[in-house]
Each structure stands twice: as C-alpha cells, then as structure tokens.
Amino acid sequence: MNQRMTSALRAAAAACCVALGAPALAEGDNGALTAESPDGACKVTFSIDGKGRPSYALEYKGKIVIEKSQMGFDLRGGTPLREGFAVVGTETSEFHEKWKPVWGEESEISDDHNELLVRLEQKGSKRKMNIRFRAFDDGLGFRYEFPVQREMGHFVIGEERTGFRLPCDATAWWIPEDYYTQEYNYIKSRVSEIPELFKKHGAMNYRGVSDKRNFPKEPGVQTALMLKYDNGLYVNIHEAACIDYATMHLRYAGNGGRETGKGDFAFESRLTPDAIGDKGRLYTPCNSPWRTVIVGEKGADILASRITLNLNEPCKIKDTSWIRPMKYVGVWWEMITGRSAWSYTGDFSAVRLGVTDYSKAKPHGRHGATTEHVMKYIDFAAAHGMGGVLVEGWNVGWEDWSGKKKFYVFDFVTPYPDFDLPKLRDYAKSKGVELVMHHETSSSTLNYERHLDKAYRFMVANNYHRVKSGYVGEILPAGDLHYSQSMNNHYLYCIKKAAEYKIMVNAHEATRPTGICRTWPNWIGNESARGTEYEAFHHNEPGHTTILPFTRLVGGPMDYTPGIFETQIKRGSSRHKGKGEKWLSSTIAGQLALYVTMYSPMPMAADLVENYETRLDAFKFIEDVACDWDRSIYIEAEPGEVVTVVRKAKGSDDWFAGSKTNEKARDTKLVCDFLDAGRTYEATIYADAPDAVLRTPTSKHYVITKRDVAKGDVLDMRSAPGGGWAISFKAK
C-alpha cells in the first residue's frame, strides 16, 4: 500500500490497513493524519487544533493546493459541528478497480485511490461525525458521514462550513452564485477581483425574477470553479454524488488576512436554501456529497480526470441494453429564433386544461409542431443517420405557460389539433427513427410528479424512449429554488421513475450534474449551463465552449445543442432583445468541432434542416461522428483559449478529432501518433476557409479535403477566430 500515516498516529494503523479505536488527539496536540494517493502525487492532511476544530490541507507533488481549511456545519437549533471534536478511530484502505460505463468518453475507467476514514466525536454532546477522504493521483474527494446514533437522529443544516483556502491569488474562470440559473457567460479574473465583478455580473440575466432570494447578496461563485495558480497548477473545485442534499456554491470568504499578515484567498461552501432558508434536513445514517479538488500540471489533466464518476456509486440498472447513445434533430431552433412558435393559437389569454376547447380556436399560423412539418424532419433524419427527432410545442397549454406561476400548466399527454401523434409515431417507426418527447414543466414540479406515471406510460405506448424535460421559470410551489435539497430529490425521482419505464432523460434548466449518470445512466443528458440558444437571445463569447469542458462538463455531459450552420441568425420575435440579424460566435467548422470537444451521448444537430440541405458536404461529419467512445485523448487544453481532442469510436477502428478556439486564430500541429501502427486511414478534414472571419458572411466558409494518413504523420491545422476544425479518420 502506497499510503503513509504521520509518526504521531502511525501506531493507530494495523498491518491490515484498518485501524479502529485509534487514540484521540489531545487538545493542543499538533499530530495529524495524512494519506497519499497511490503514486504519492497527492497528499491530504487532516488535523484538529487545540479547540477541537477539524481541518484539512492538500498538496500535489509537494506544492500546496489547498491550505489548512476548516470543516464542519452550523445547525439550526443546535450546537455547531465545528469544534470540540476528538478523533476516536481511523480506518485506512486502498482500492483498485476497472469498470465499464454504459456510455462515455472511454469504454473502461480505472479507479485507484487510497482512503482515510476519520471518526470524530464531539465532547459534551457525544455527537458523532466521520470524514472520509479518498486520495487519487489527480486530486481528492472527501465527504461527511453521520452514523446512526442516539445523540443525533434528525437535524437541520444551517450551513455547511467547508473551506477551500488557496495559496495564491489564482486566475479563476467562474460564474456568479445564483439559485435560479447557470446560464451565464464565464468571467475570467483573479480571485481577489470576484467581489467587485460579482456586483456587476450577478443576476444579470434574470433581474425580472420576483423571488430575489435566488440571488445572494454576498459574493460567491458556482461550481465547478476552474483555477490556475501562479506556479502553473490547474485546480478544479466541484462536488460529486449530490444526492438528497442541496447544491453547493462557494462563498467568497474574503481577503481577511492570515496570521502571517498576508492576504487570504479563500472560499467557503454555501448550500442552496429551501423555501424557509434551511440548507438541508437530514436524518442518520446519511452523508454529504463528495467535495472534489482535481489537480494537474496541464489543462488536459483536468479534462482527463474521472474523479467525479469514480466517487459515484456503480450502475443500479441491471439491464442497460435499452440505454443507447443517439444523435438527433428537432423542431426547436425555429422557436428559439422566433421563426415559429410553441403555441397553437392566439385566441386564449388563459388556458384551463380539459375545459379550453382548441377545436374551436383559430390557429395563428406560426405553430412549429405540425404533422407535415415534423414529417419533413423525420425524412431528413432517416436519410442522414440521425436516430431521433425532438418535437417541442406538440402538447396543449403553451399559450400561457411562462411567467404566470401556473400550477396545472401541462398534462403531458394531449396533443394540439394539428399534431397527429399516431400518424407521426407510425411514420417515424417505418423510417427507423424515434420521436423524442418533450416535457416542459414550467417548473411546476408537483404538477409534473402527479402526472409522471401517466406521462411515461403514454410515452411507452407511443414508442417514445427519450424525453427532454425543462424547468423554465421560478419553482412551484412558490419559494423553493432550483438547486435546493428538495429539487435535487425531484430531479432524481424523475430519473428513477423513468428507469422503471426504460426511458432516457435529457434534463434542461435542472441542477448541474455531479456524476450521477454513472449510477443512473438513463440520465443521458443535461443542459445546466449557457447553451447555443443564447446565441439568439443575447450572445455567447467565442471562447465559451473552450471553458465549459473545464467547468460544467466536469460533472457530466452537456446537451449544448451545437451544429448551427446558418451563422447569420435572423430573429423575428418580441421575446428576443432587438430584432433583425445577429451573428453566431462561431464558424461552421467550429460548430463541427464541438461534436468532439464537448462530449454528449445524445448530441443534437440543432439547426433547421433546410440549412443542412444546402451544406450536406459539411453535414457529413455530423452523420459520421460517434457519440460513444473507446478512448479519448486531450491534445491541447487551456480554459478560454483552446480545446483539442481526439477520440476513438466505440467498437470501431475509426478516430475523430476536433479543435475549438476562442476569438483568436490558432495554428496546431496534430501529430497522428494515436493511430494504430501499420494501418492507413482516410482523413476527411473540415476546416475554416482562408477567408473565414467571425461574425461576417465568411464565417460560413469552410474547406473539405481528403488525404491518407498513418501513425506519426503530422497535420498542420489552422483555426479562424471563433473557429476550429474537425477530422474523421476512417481505417482502410
């Protein structure tokens, strides 16, 4: 075992690597417990000071990652769990396993870590709290555990007080703490600049939201927080397996000064409150999510880490044969850009489901989800290898769905008069295409739960195997927040219920992922960040998609909805800021790159099919690219600058490469040493044209070339500003 205990407590560890009943640390004792990762790169140190206050620290190859930081909780109506503790036992162990995900960025994942479990008891109250550390070669996971005990059965969290004290004023890529949305452009700044920038950018997208508790007044950030230290280390702070617990944010803990007199660059956990301000209601036995710190010497090390998945439980679905990655198109972008509408009529200012008679309503003529229109998408999907067609706005209720805080907003089973579901169901099946269901909840969660079984039975009866769910608006019942304990329980309840019906879920506006897709792989997609739709609403920065892999995607795949070929966006609806035209912050080649650089097992080709039909040569890459992989290699990765990835398709000899840059042009030498020796591959290269310029008509210009390549060959690639490139390598 490659794990060491300090001399102060080495006697507590038995030869079998399990130590029970180790001597408690006396007040004022400077002894500490340490655990190292299997290769010794990461070392976590746990200690208790003279007041019985627990803390931890983390080093990576001798460099400080997290300085000594506090641990514990404030409770409602009880003595805080932050001091007065003594160590009453320890356990240590090592773990080595290879496991196979149902889908993912590789077909096999290694889980190698050393574990230290510290058993604590609070003097006087006799309450017990354990802290479990897992040291990986690329970082740390730790969580709080509360065993069954007479002294503490039910308890209410006032706040979790886990600190993350940084050794320097690091560069950070962050979005403001917000309990309503994660849909921000990222901000790059020094940690010390966060308070002032928070005042400017916090709640900038949703100032019309009525419940201002969604927006904390004290500066804070959402996780995953990406950091780069002055010594070159890359550090990522997030959480894993957030189950029956509120989502963690990071409060800026200020520049309060250390004992040494130097500045203090620190964060502290801040949990999403519930409707009455509590942070969690727990009962023993229970545990917190894992708090994760991923570390690397290169940006690519962060993208390659599988700590988040490894800290989640193995798959709980016995038969996973029905869970399949798939690409899809859909009736969606036309609504986002204002060309079509989700609603059917303009006759009703209010809709009462089961009473309002749509058969007597006059169609307004802009409804997107019509039978004829959807058949066109089915035909395109069948002809071009897309497995599914998403249809939004198919069901009654869209006339008053948003902003009304309406409880009974949708029933999820009643189509509009111009949507012939049986005809479309049978037509899609005859073409070998799935229809993808859409369940917008309007954040009326109790309404959704009461209809859930009926809605899922309806899906099964009509050959739907996947659903895109949405949570637009403030949560109902009023007062709850999107990332509270109760809402996180709601999202997981829907996933578990869907598994009973063999349904896959792609959740939008839901909580940000924490690797639960390992345990419940039917949770096949999430949005939970600023996606392509904001190219029509406001704008996305050109480097946005080079930051997301370091932040949002650390918790799991994202349904970013890429593939927009018509970069000149024509907006025609009052729901957008301004009318007329705007430009996508990407080139077409850059859009193709996203199918490789931003992993999703269910990626969408999001543009209108007519925009693909005029550029079928470029669409060929979307047809060909895989969405389930045997192997992934991160060639170059710098947050906000560039991400270049190559991946080998699962069960195939074919490889795919993609590179996305920010607003700067970029040259890359792609060394093809990842290819199999002794094989020749036909490389089809999709690149920006020499005259491609971001946010101009030439952003639609691209060139496609073919050549044979072999292992070790070098390809000189160039990306235009906001652009990128994509390559398919077909084995001969």
N, C-alpha and C positions, 0 to 999 in steps of 0.2 A: 504494500500500500504506500502510495507516494503522498502521504499526508503527515503533518507533524504537529505536535502539541508543544507549547512552550514549557520550559522546565518547571514553572510554578505549578502546573497542573498535570504534568506528564504521568505522574503516578496514578492519576484517576483513570487512565485508559488501560483496559485489559488487553492481553495479547490478541484476543479475537476481534479487536477493534470495537468492542462495545463496553462502555463504562457506565455503570449505574451507581447512584449514591455517591458521586464524587464530593469531596469536601467543599463546603460553601466558602465563598470568598469573604473573608472578614472585612469589616469596614476599614477603609484606608489601605487595603491590600492592592498593590499595583499589578498583581498577577493577571494574566489574560489567557484566553483560549484562541488558538489560531488554527486555521485549516487551509491547506494549499490544494490547488487543482492538480489533476493527475500529472501534468508536465511541470508543475511548480510555477507556472507563469503568474497565476492569480493567488493572492493570499488575503484571506479575510481574518480580521482580528476582532474578537468580542471581549469587552471588558465591563466591569462595574466599578463605579467610583465610590468614594467614602460615604456618599449618601444613598448608595444602593441604586444608582441610576444606570441603566444598561445603555451601551453604545456599541457601535461597530465602526470599522475602517477597512478600506480596500486598497491593495497595492497590485500593480501589474508590472512584472519584471523589474521590481524594485522602485518603480515610480508610483507616487501617490495618485490614486484615482478618486477616492472619497476619504476626506479627513475624518477624524473621530467625530461621529454624528449620533445624536440622541435617538432613542427608540421608546415606543410606548403609546399610551392612549389617555385622553381625558374622557371620563364617563359622565353621563347625566345622573345626577343624584348619588354620586359615589366617589370614593377616594380615587384619584387618578392612578392609572397603572404606569407610572413613570419613575417612581423612586421607592426606596425601601425594600429592594429585592436582594435576594441571595441566591447563588447557584446551589441547587440541591441535587443535581445529577447531570450527566452528559452522556451522549451516545455518539459514536463516530462510525462511519461506514464508507465503503467505496462502491461504485456502481458502474457497470459497463454493459451496454446493450445496443444492438442494431435493430431498428424497427422499420416497417414499411408503411408509409402513409397511403391512404386510399387514393389520393391525388396530391400533386405538389411539384416543387421545384427540383426534386430528385426522388428516385424510387426507393432509396434507403437512407435512413438518418441514423447517425451514431449519437448515443447519449452516454457520455463519460463524465462523471463528476465524483467528487468526494463530499461527504456530508458531515456536518456537525450539528447535533441537536443539543440545545442548552435548556435545561429545565430550571425554571425560576419559581420562587415562592416569595410573596410579599409579607414582610414581617408585620405582625399585628393582625392583618386581615386574613392571612393564610391563603389568599387567593393565588392560584397557580397560572402561570403563563409560560409557554415554551416558545423558543425561537429556533427555527430550523434553517440552516444555511446550506446551500449547495454551491460548491466552488467548481466552476468549469474552466477550461483552458482559455476561454474567451469572455469570462465575466462571472457574475454572481447572481444567484437568486436567493431570496430569504422571505420567510413569512412568519406570522404569529399564529400560534396554535393554543387553543383553550380546551384542556381536557375536562371530562366530566368531574364535577367537584361539588361538594355541599356548599362551599363558600360563594359560588358564583354560578347560578343556573342561567337566568335571563339577565341581559344587560343591554344598555343603550349607549352607543358611541356618541360622545360629544365631538371628538375629533381624534383622528389618528395623528400621532406626533413623530413620524419618522423623518429624520433629517437626511439631507444629501449635501454635505458641506464640501465645496470644491476647493482645490488647492490654488486656483488662479482665476483671473477674470476671463473666463473662457469665451470663445466665439460660440454663439448659440443660434440655432435655427428653430423658431418657435412660433406658436400662435397663441393668442390670448386665452386665458381661462374663461370658460363660457359653458353654462349648463344647458344651453339651447342648441348650439350648433358647433360643428368643427369646420365649417365651410369658409375658411379664411385663406388668403394668400399668406405664405410664410414670411416672417421677418428675420433678417439676419442682423445680429447686433452682438455687442459684448453683454455679458450677464449683467453688469452694473448699469447698463442702459435700459434694462427692461422696465423699471418703474415709470420712467418718463414716456417711453414708447407705448406702454400699456394704456396710459391716459389718452393717447391719440388714437390707438387702434382697437381698444377693447369695445366689443359690442357694435363695431362699425357697420355690420351688415344688417342688424335687426333692431334698430332703435325704436321701431314701432311696436315691439313686443310689449304687451301690457304688464306682465309679471317681471318686474325689474330684478327679482331675486335670481333670475337667470344670469345676471352679470355681476360678479363680485366687484366690490369697490377697491379692495386691496389688490395690488398687482400679483398676477400669477400666470402660469402657462399650462397648456395641456400637454399630456404625454402622447406619443413618445417625444421626449426632448432630445435633440441632437446637439452634441457639443464637440468642439475641437479645442484641445488645450494648447497652450503656448509651446509645450515641449513636443507637440506633434501627435499626441494620443487622440484617438477618436473615441468618444464615450456616448452611450445612449442610455437614457433612463426611461423605463416604462414599467408595465406590470404584466403578469401572466395569470391565466385562470381566474379571472374576476367573476366569481360565481357567488350568488346570494350576498352581495356586497356592493357598495357604492363605488363608482368610478373614481379613481384617484387623479387629482390635479396637483400641481406643485406651486405652492405659495412662495413668492419671493421673500426669503427670510432676512434679506437686508444686508447692508454693509455696516453691521453693528460693531465690528471690531473684535479682534481676538485678544487673548491675554498677552500676546506678543505685541499688540498695538497695530498690527497690520489689518488691512481690510478683510472682511469676511464675505465670501461669495457663496451663498447657501440658499437651498430650497428646503421646504418642509411640506410633507403630504397635506393635502386638503381634500376631503371627500365631498362628493356631491350631496347636498342636503335633500331631505324629503320635504313633504308639504308643510311640516311644522318645524323644520330646521334641524331635525335629528340626522345624524350621519350613518346610522345603521342600528338595527335591532337584531341581536344575536342571542343564541342560546347554545349551551355546551352539549356535546363536543362540537367545535367549529374552528374555522381558521380563516385568516385573511387571504387575499390573493398574494401571489409572489410579487415582491418588489425586485425589479431586474436592473442590473447595470451591465451593459455589454461594452467590451473594451477591445480596441485593436490598434495596430500601428498604421493601418491603411483604411481608407473609407470602405474598400471592398470587404474588409474583415467584418464590418457591421452587417453588410448585406448577406454575407455567408453564414452568419451565426444562426443557430437553430435553438438557442436557449428558450425562447418563448414557447415553441412547440414542445420541447423536452420537459418543460415544467407543467404541462397539462397531462391529464390522465389519458391512458390509451383509449382507443375507439370503443364505444359502448354499443355500437350497432353490429349485431352478429353477422348478418348477411348484407354486405355492402355492394352487391353486384348491380343494384339499381342506381347507384350513385356514379354518374358519368360526367366528365367534363364535356363542354359543348360550346361552340360559337353560335351567335345568334344575331339577327337583325330585328328591327322593330318599328312600330308606329309610335314614335316618341319625339325625335328631334324636330319634327314639323310642329309639334305643340310647343316645344321649348323655344323655338324661333318665332312663334306666333303665326305660322302659316296655317295651322289647323287648331282645333280646339278639342279639349277633353269632353266638353258638354255637347248636348244634342240640340237644345232649343234655347231661345231667349225669352220664352213666354212666362217663365216662372221666376219670381224673386225669392221664393222659398219652396222647398220640396218636402213633402211628407210621404215617406216611402210606404207603399201599399195603398195610398189614397190618391196621390197625384197621378193623373191619367195622361201618360205620354202618348197614347194613341190619338189623342185629340190635339196634341201640340204641333205647332208649325216648326219644322226643322230650320235652323238658322243657316244651314248650308256649309258650315265650316267644320262639321264633326269629322274627326280623322278616322275613327274606328268603324268604318262602314264595311259591309261584306265584300263589295267589289274591290275596295282599296286593299283590304287585308289579303285577298286572294292574289293580288299583284305581288305582295311581299312573300307569300308562300311560294309562288312560282320562282321568284328570284332566289330564295333560299335553297330550293330544290335544285336549281340549275348550277349553284355556285358553292355547294358544300357546306352551307350553314344549317345547323341542326335544328334551329328553332326560330320562331317569330314571336316577339313580345308585342302585345296589343294593350295600350293604355287607353282609358276612356271608353271601354266596352260596356260598362255597367251603369245603371241609373244612379243619379244622385250628384253628378258633378256640377250642377247649376249653382249650388250653394255650399260647396264642400269646404271652402277655405276661409279662415278668418272669422267664422261665426261661432266657434266653440260649441258646435252642434254634436250632441251625443249620438243620436241614431242617424248617422250620416250615410252609411253604405250598408247593404245587406250581402254583398259579395257573390250573389247568385243570379241577379236579374239583369238581363242584357237590355240595351236600348233597342227600339224597334228596327233600326237599320243594321243591327248586328245579328246575323243569322248563325247562331252558335252551332247548332247541329250540322248545318251545311259546311261551315268552316272546319269544324272538327273532323268531319269525314274527308273533306278535300285535303286537309293537311296530312292526314294519315295515308291517303292514297299517294301522296307525293313523298312520303318518308320524312316528313317534317313535324316537329312538335309545336303546338301553340304554347307560349309561355304566359301564365296567368299574371294578372296584376291586382294586388290588394293594397290600394291606398287606404290607410286607416284614418287619415286626418288627425292622427294622434289621439283618437277616441279609443283608448286601449281596452276599456271594459266592454265597449260595444264589439270590438274585434274578438275578444276572448269568448263572448257569449255566442258569436256566430262561427267560431273557428271550426268545430267539428262539421257543421253543415257545409261550410265553405270548402273544407278539404274533401269531404265526401263528394261534393259537386265536381271538384277537380278530377278526382279518380274516375268518376262516372263519365267524364267527358275527355279523357285521355290527356289531361294536363299532369305533368310530372315535376314542374318547376313553377315557383311563384316569386315574383318581385314584390316585396312589401315596402310600404312607405309610411313615414311618420312625420309628415309636414305639419307644422303648427305647434301651438302650446299643448302640453299634455292635458288630457281629460281623464279622470277627474281633475278639476282645476287645482293648481297649487303644486302638483308633482312636477318633477323636472326630468329631462330626457335621460340622464345618466345616474339617477338615484338607484338605491338598492332595489326598490320595488319595480322600477322599469327594467333594470338588468334581469330581474327574475321573469318579467313579462317576455322579454326577447327570447330567453332560453326556454321558457314554457312553450312558445310557438315553435321553436326548433324541435323540441322533444315530441310535441304533438304531431308535427309534420313527419317525423321519422316513423310514427305509427302508421301513417298512410303512404309511406315511401315517397315522400315529397321533398324536393330540394328547395332551399330558401336563399334568396338574394335580398338582403335587407338594406334599405336606404334610409337615411336620417336616423339610424339606430346608434347604439353605443359603439365606440371604437373597439375593434377586435383585440383579444388578448390570447390568441392561440387556441380557443375552444374548438376550432374547426378540427383539431386532432381528435378530440373526444366525440364530437358530433359533426362528421364530415358532410352531412347533408346541409350544413350551413356553408353553402358553396360560394357565397359572395357577400360583400358588404360595400357600401359606399363610404359613409362616415368620414368624409373629407371633401374638399372642394374639387368637384369633378368638371367634366367638359361642359356641362350645362352653363357654367359661369362664363364661358366664352360668349354666350348670347346675353346673359343677364348683365354682367359687368365686364370683367376680363380676368384672365389668368396670366401670371407672369410667365415669360418664356422658360424660365428655369424651374417653374413649379414642379414639373414632372421629374426633375432631377433631385428634388428634395423629398418628395413623397416616399421613395424607396427607403429612405433613412428614418422616416417618421411614421407615417400612417401604416406602411406595409410591414413594419416590424412586428405588428400584431396579427397580420394575416392578409390575404389577397384583397384587392380592391376592384370594384366594378367602376372603373374610371370612365367608361363609355368612349373609347377612342375611335379613330377611323374617320374623322371628318375630312372629306376631300374638297368640298366647296369651301375654301378658306375665306371667301367673301360672304359674310353672314348677313342676310337680309332679314331685318326684324320688322314685323308688321303688327305688333300687339301693344296695347297700352300697358301691359304688365311688365314691359321692358323699360329700362331707363333710356329714353330717347328712341327715335325711330330712324329709319334709313338703313345705312350699311355700317358694318364694322368688320374687323379682320381677326381671324384666328391667330393666336400667338404661337403658331407652328406652321411648318411647311407640310406638304403631303408626305414627303419622305420621313419627316419627323413623326408624323402620325403612325406610319407603318412601324417605326422603331418601337413604339410603346407596347406592341404586342409581345415583344421580347423583354424589354427593360422593366415593365410593370406587370408582375405576374398576376394572372387571374385564371382559374379553371373554367370560367364562364365569361369570356370576353365578348363584348358587343361590337359589331360593325355598325356604328351609330348613325351614320349619315342617311339621307334619303336614297332609295335605291336608284333613282334616276341620276344621281351624282356618281354612282358607281358604274352605271351602264355606259357612261361616256369615257370611263377610265378603267376598263376591265383589265388592262395590262398591269396596272398598279394593284388592282384588287386581287390579282392572282396571289400576291404574297399573303393576304388575309385568308384566302382559300387554303393555302398550303401550310401556314404556320400551325404548329401544335399548340395545345393548351394543357398538356400534361407531359412531364419531363422525367428522363432518367438521370440527367446530370445538368448542373448549372455552374458556370464559371464566370466570375466577375472580373473583367479585364481592367477596367478603369472606373473609378467611382469617387466623385468629390461632390458633396452636397451643394446644390445650387449651381454647379458647373457642368458636370457630365456624368452620365452613367452608360457604360458599355458592357453588354452581357452576351455570352454565347451559351446555348442550351442544346442538349441532345434530346430529341423526341423519344418519348417512352416507347419501348418495344420496336425501335427503328434504328437504322444506321444514319439517319439524316440529322443534320445540325442546322440551327438557325442563330443568327446574330443580329443584334440591334444596338444602336447608339443614339442617344438623345443629348443635345447640347442646350445651353441657355441662349442668351441673346448674342453670344459671341460665336463667330465662325471658328471651326476647330478642325485640325488635321490629326488623324490617327493612323498608326501603322498596326494593322491587325495581323499578328503572327499566327498562322493556322496550325500551331503545334498541338491543338486539341483534337485534330482529326486523326482517324485511325491510320496507322502506318500501313503502307502497301496498298492503299485504296486511292482511287481517283474520284473526285467529286465534281459535279457540275454546279458552279456557284452562279446564282442569279442575283445580281446586285441592283438594289433600288436606292438611288442616291439623289441628292439635290442637284438640280441643273446648275451649271456655272453661273447663270444669271439670276438664280433664285434669291429673292430679297424678302425678308419678313414683312408681313402686313402690307403687301402690294400684290398686284395680279401675278407677279412672277413667283410668289410663294407656292403657286400651283404647278410650277415647272419641275420636272424630275427626269432622270435618265435611267434606263434599264439596260444593263449589259450582262453578258454571259461569258464565262470562261471556265476552263478546267483548272482545278487546284488540287494540291496534295499536301500532306503533312509538312509543316515547316515553311510553306510558301508565305509571302508577305503581301498583303493588300494595302495599298495606300488609299485611305478613305478621307473624304472631306465633307464636313457638315456646314451648311449655310447658317447664319444667325437664326436661332429658333428652330433649326432643322435637325437632321440626323440621317441615318441610313439603316437599311435592313438587308440581310443576305440570307438566302436559303442555300444550303449545301446538300445536294441530292447525291447519295452514294451511287456510283455506277457499278 
